[in-house]
Amino acid sequence: MNPPSEPATEPAVLLDAFGRRAEDLRISLTDKCSLRCTYCMPAEGLAWLPATAVLSDDEILRLASVFGGLGVRTIRLTGGEPLVRAGVAGLVRRLAGLRPRLELSLTTNAIALADKAEELARSGLDRVNVSLDTLDRAKFHTLTRRDRLADVLAGLAAAQAAGLSPVKVNAVLMRDQNLSEAPELLAWALRAGYQLRFIEHMPLDAEHLWTMADMVTADEVLEVLGQSFRLRPVAHRGHAPAEEFEVLDGPDRPGWAPAPDAGHRVGIIASVTRPFCRDCDRLRLTADGQLRTCLFGHAETDLRGALRAGATDAELAELIRQAVRAKPAGHGINAPGFRQPERPMSAIGG
């Protein structure tokens, strides 16, 4: 007689009170950045976290392992600008060694990417998201306060050559600065084989100057794109933050034709006007080890303190479960009394 088989083990899941499963973790490696984008932070920068407050590689690896054991399947490394942190490739290599294997991506401004793309790919990074709002050198300088557009374009090309695909490009449009450039950005991305997503400007600036009235909405972006392209909505979205549109045709001029593998799509992330909270599967770990279940929320769970106080993996897991169970139904940007988070995007991590 054969011995009784062991009962099948159910895979671990992180469920909130609304039945949403948390499977995507954003880990900020630093709050520092090599740019000073006008819609993000002041020219002089911010009061950066002290080095002792920032999670070490060992601490990040341990927390990532705990999250992986709870059902998280993807990790995106963010900042600030994650590539200003020393030894990122080594951290990627260690994260890629975790089992179960997690999908690893990185969001970057690409200024340092040309020199690091190949090593990151060899270390186990799967893909990159690059922030780029304009192809005009003067506008780039005005928006970022740095004359580094050539470095960003070189970084994008290096990422593509290294196989960090699909290479995604995220653009924030500002009404009086680069809104009219949207069709040119899309034609360029299609030619190059990058996946372009336009992102609504969110209330996450350091100086709390954001207003709904000043923000370029998804409808405005579609209106501008519609003057040059014919777009068709893609039905299935799943948990993806971007609403995708198939590019059916484009400007009647030479050079716009997309690369064969470009996907012929454009995405719009409309966190403010078309919130996707009911399908949100994301969690965020700040550079100083605070777990946030909502990008626009105020609640944080101190995992760094518990970690450094000697918490076991089981105790850390229970803290995470409790935080996820308390995740709010939505971000409430459009509700009366909404307050912008005290931390800006650079301190939270995208």
C-alpha positions in Angstrom: 0.0 0.0 0.0 1.3 3.4 -0.9 1.7 5.9 2.0 -0.9 8.7 2.1 0.1 11.6 0.1 0.7 15.0 1.7 -2.1 17.4 1.3 -1.5 20.0 -1.4 -0.2 23.3 0.1 -2.2 26.3 -0.9 -0.1 29.2 -2.3 0.3 32.1 0.1 -1.7 35.2 -0.8 -2.0 38.7 0.7 -5.7 39.7 0.7 -7.1 43.0 1.8 -10.6 43.6 3.2 -12.0 44.1 -0.3 -10.6 40.9 -1.8 -7.7 42.4 -3.7 -4.6 40.3 -3.9 -1.3 42.2 -3.3 1.3 40.8 -5.7 3.4 43.8 -6.8 5.9 45.4 -4.5 7.8 48.6 -5.2 11.0 49.0 -3.2 12.6 52.4 -3.0 16.4 52.2 -2.8 17.0 55.9 -2.0 15.1 59.1 -1.8 17.9 61.0 -3.6 17.7 61.9 -7.3 20.1 63.2 -9.9 17.4 65.5 -11.5 15.3 68.3 -10.0 12.1 68.0 -12.0 10.0 71.2 -11.5 6.8 69.2 -10.8 8.6 67.0 -8.2 11.0 68.9 -6.0 12.7 72.3 -5.6 15.9 73.2 -7.3 17.9 72.9 -4.2 16.7 69.3 -3.6 15.2 68.1 -0.3 16.4 67.1 3.2 17.6 63.6 2.3 17.3 60.6 4.7 20.4 59.9 6.8 22.4 56.9 5.7 21.5 55.0 8.9 17.8 55.3 8.2 18.1 53.7 4.7 17.6 49.9 4.5 20.8 47.9 3.8 21.0 45.4 1.0 20.7 42.6 3.6 17.6 44.1 5.0 16.0 44.6 1.6 16.8 41.0 0.7 15.3 39.7 3.9 12.1 41.7 3.5 11.8 40.8 -0.2 12.1 37.1 0.8 9.2 37.5 3.4 7.1 39.3 0.8 7.8 36.6 -1.7 6.7 34.0 0.8 3.4 35.8 1.1 2.6 35.7 -2.6 4.3 38.8 -4.0 5.4 37.9 -7.5 7.0 41.1 -8.9 9.4 43.7 -7.5 10.1 47.1 -9.0 13.2 49.0 -7.7 12.5 52.7 -7.5 13.7 55.9 -5.9 14.3 58.8 -6.0 16.7 57.6 -8.6 17.7 54.0 -7.8 20.9 54.1 -9.8 22.5 56.7 -7.6 22.7 54.0 -4.9 26.0 52.1 -5.0 26.0 48.4 -5.9 22.5 48.2 -7.4 23.6 45.4 -9.8 24.8 43.3 -6.8 21.4 43.8 -5.1 19.6 42.8 -8.2 21.7 39.6 -8.4 20.8 38.7 -4.9 17.1 39.4 -5.4 17.2 37.3 -8.6 18.5 34.4 -6.5 15.4 34.3 -4.3 13.0 31.4 -4.7 10.4 31.5 -5.9 12.0 33.7 -8.6 10.4 37.2 -8.6 10.1 39.3 -11.7 12.5 42.3 -11.3 12.1 45.7 -12.9 13.6 49.1 -12.2 12.2 52.7 -12.7 15.0 55.2 -13.6 15.6 58.5 -15.2 18.2 56.7 -17.3 21.0 59.2 -16.8 23.4 56.5 -15.5 21.7 53.6 -17.4 24.0 53.5 -20.5 26.9 52.4 -18.3 24.9 50.0 -16.2 22.3 48.4 -18.4 24.3 45.4 -19.5 25.5 44.6 -16.0 22.0 44.9 -14.7 20.7 42.5 -17.3 23.4 40.0 -16.5 22.5 40.3 -12.9 18.9 39.3 -13.5 17.0 42.5 -14.1 14.1 41.8 -16.4 13.1 45.2 -17.7 13.2 49.0 -17.1 10.8 51.9 -17.0 12.4 55.2 -18.0 11.0 58.6 -17.1 11.2 61.0 -20.0 8.8 64.0 -20.6 10.3 65.6 -23.7 12.6 65.1 -26.7 13.5 68.8 -26.8 16.8 69.5 -25.2 15.8 73.0 -24.0 12.5 71.8 -22.6 14.3 68.9 -20.9 16.7 71.4 -19.3 13.8 73.6 -18.1 11.7 70.7 -16.7 14.6 68.8 -15.0 17.0 71.7 -14.3 19.7 69.5 -15.9 21.1 69.4 -19.4 21.2 65.6 -19.7 18.8 64.6 -22.4 21.6 62.9 -24.5 22.4 60.7 -21.5 18.8 59.6 -21.1 18.5 58.7 -24.8 21.8 56.7 -24.6 20.5 54.9 -21.6 17.3 53.9 -23.4 19.2 52.6 -26.3 21.6 50.7 -24.0 18.6 49.1 -22.1 17.1 47.9 -25.3 20.4 46.5 -26.6 20.9 44.7 -23.3 17.5 42.9 -23.6 15.7 44.8 -20.8 12.5 44.5 -22.7 9.9 45.8 -23.0 11.5 49.2 -22.5 8.8 51.4 -21.1 8.9 55.2 -21.2 6.8 57.2 -18.8 5.9 60.8 -19.7 4.2 63.4 -17.6 2.6 66.2 -19.7 2.4 69.8 -18.5 -0.2 72.0 -20.2 2.0 75.0 -20.9 5.3 73.1 -21.5 5.1 69.8 -23.3 1.4 68.8 -24.0 1.7 69.7 -27.7 4.7 67.3 -27.9 2.6 64.2 -27.2 2.2 63.1 -30.8 5.9 63.5 -31.4 6.7 61.5 -28.3 4.4 58.7 -29.5 5.8 58.6 -33.0 9.3 58.5 -31.6 8.5 55.7 -29.2 6.8 53.6 -32.0 9.8 54.1 -34.3 12.3 53.1 -31.6 10.3 50.1 -30.3 9.6 51.6 -26.8 6.3 51.3 -25.0 5.1 54.8 -24.1 2.7 55.6 -21.3 1.5 59.1 -20.5 0.9 59.6 -16.7 -1.4 62.2 -15.2 0.5 64.5 -12.9 -0.3 63.3 -9.4 -0.5 65.2 -6.0 3.0 64.0 -4.9 5.2 67.1 -5.3 7.4 68.2 -2.5 6.1 71.8 -2.3 2.4 70.7 -2.4 1.6 73.0 -5.4 -0.4 70.5 -7.3 -4.0 71.4 -8.2 -6.6 69.5 -10.2 -7.2 72.5 -12.4 -3.6 72.6 -13.6 -3.3 68.9 -14.3 -3.4 67.5 -17.9 -6.1 64.9 -17.8 -6.3 61.6 -19.7 -9.1 63.0 -21.9 -6.9 65.9 -22.9 -4.0 63.6 -23.8 -6.3 61.5 -26.0 -7.7 64.6 -27.6 -4.2 65.8 -28.6 -3.1 62.3 -29.7 -6.3 62.0 -31.7 -5.3 64.9 -33.9 -2.4 62.8 -35.3 -3.3 59.2 -34.6 -6.3 56.9 -34.8 -6.5 54.9 -31.5 -8.7 52.0 -30.4 -9.1 51.0 -26.7 -7.7 47.6 -25.8 -10.3 45.6 -23.9 -8.3 43.6 -21.3 -6.4 45.6 -18.6 -6.2 43.3 -15.6 -4.2 44.8 -12.8 -2.1 47.0 -15.1 -2.2 50.7 -14.1 -2.1 51.8 -17.8 -5.2 51.9 -20.0 -3.9 50.8 -23.4 -4.8 51.9 -26.9 -3.9 50.3 -30.1 -2.3 52.7 -32.6 -4.2 52.0 -35.9 -2.5 54.6 -38.0 -0.5 57.8 -37.7 0.7 61.0 -39.2 0.9 61.1 -43.0 4.6 62.0 -43.0 7.8 60.0 -43.5 9.5 58.4 -40.6 6.6 57.8 -38.2 6.2 54.1 -39.0 6.6 52.0 -35.9 9.3 49.4 -35.4 8.1 45.8 -36.2 8.2 44.7 -32.5 6.9 48.0 -30.9 3.5 46.6 -30.1 1.7 49.6 -31.8 0.2 50.6 -28.5 0.2 53.6 -26.1 -0.8 53.6 -22.5 -2.4 56.2 -20.3 -2.1 56.0 -16.5 -5.0 58.2 -15.2 -4.6 57.7 -11.5 -6.5 60.9 -10.8 -9.4 61.1 -13.3 -9.8 57.3 -14.0 -8.7 55.7 -10.8 -8.1 51.9 -10.8 -8.1 51.4 -7.1 -10.5 48.4 -7.2 -7.9 46.4 -9.1 -4.8 47.7 -7.3 -2.4 45.0 -6.4 0.5 47.2 -5.3 2.4 47.8 -2.1 5.3 50.2 -1.5 8.4 49.9 0.7 10.1 53.2 1.3 13.9 53.6 1.4 13.6 53.8 5.2 11.6 50.7 5.5 8.0 51.9 5.9 5.3 49.9 4.2 2.6 51.9 2.4 -0.4 50.1 1.0 -1.6 53.2 -1.0 0.6 55.7 -2.9 -1.6 58.6 -1.8 -2.3 57.4 1.8 -0.9 58.6 5.1 -0.6 55.3 7.0 2.8 53.5 7.2 3.9 50.3 8.9 7.4 50.4 10.3 9.1 47.2 9.0 12.6 48.6 9.5 12.0 49.1 13.3 10.7 45.6 13.7 13.5 44.2 11.6 16.2 45.9 13.6 14.5 45.0 16.8 15.0 41.3 16.0 11.6 40.4 14.6 11.3 36.9 13.1 10.2 36.3 9.6 6.8 35.1 10.9 6.4 38.3 12.9 7.3 40.5 9.9 4.8 38.5 7.8 2.1 39.2 10.3 2.9 43.0 10.3 2.6 42.9 6.5 -0.7 41.0 6.6 -2.2 43.5 9.1 -1.2 46.4 7.0 -2.7 44.9 3.8 -5.9 44.0 5.6 -6.2 47.7 6.5 -5.6 48.9 2.9 -8.3 51.6 2.1 -10.8 51.0 -0.7 -9.5 54.0 -2.7 -7.1 56.9 -2.7 -9.9 59.5 -2.3 -8.2 62.2 -4.4 -11.6 63.3 -5.7 -13.3 63.2 -2.3 -13.9 66.3 -0.1 -11.2 66.7 2.5 -8.4 64.9 0.5 -5.0 65.7 1.9 -1.9 65.3 -0.1 0.6 62.9 1.5 3.3 64.6 3.5 6.0 62.6 1.6 6.6 63.5 -2.0 7.0 60.8 -4.7 10.8 60.9 -4.4 10.6 59.9 -0.8 7.9 57.3 -1.3 9.1 55.5 -4.4 7.0 55.0 -7.5 
